[in-house]
């Protein structure tokens, strides 16, 4: 009984979290200046420069520095639109 509960717990909680973490790491590694992004705070901007743990983005007339982990979505990769996930 405990084995079945352990397996269910793994597939319900642990595995999805690992997949989200891997997806976030891949997203952060693929960032380049010129990419258009959406942050977790809802800010749309274009990446100007990238540092070790943060990146500078320009949104309208404002330049912001945000953590790389705050990127929730890449909306356009340097001139090419990114296909939306379904």
Rosetta blueprint (number, residue, H / E / L):
1 X L
2 X H
3 X H
4 X H
5 X H
6 X H
7 X H
8 X H
9 X H
10 X H
11 X H
12 X H
13 X H
14 X H
15 X H
16 X H
17 X H
18 X H
19 X H
20 X H
21 X H
22 X H
23 X H
24 X H
25 X H
26 X H
27 X H
28 X H
29 X H
30 X L
31 X L
32 X L
33 X L
34 X L
35 X L
36 X E
37 X E
38 X E
39 X E
40 X L
41 X L
42 X L
43 X L
44 X E
45 X E
46 X E
47 X E
48 X E
49 X E
50 X E
51 X L
52 X L
53 X L
54 X E
55 X E
56 X E
57 X E
58 X E
59 X E
60 X L
61 X L
62 X E
63 X E
64 X E
65 X E
66 X E
67 X E
68 X H
69 X H
70 X H
71 X E
72 X E
73 X E
74 X E
75 X E
76 X E
77 X E
78 X L
79 X L
80 X E
81 X E
82 X L
83 X L
84 X L
85 X L
86 X L
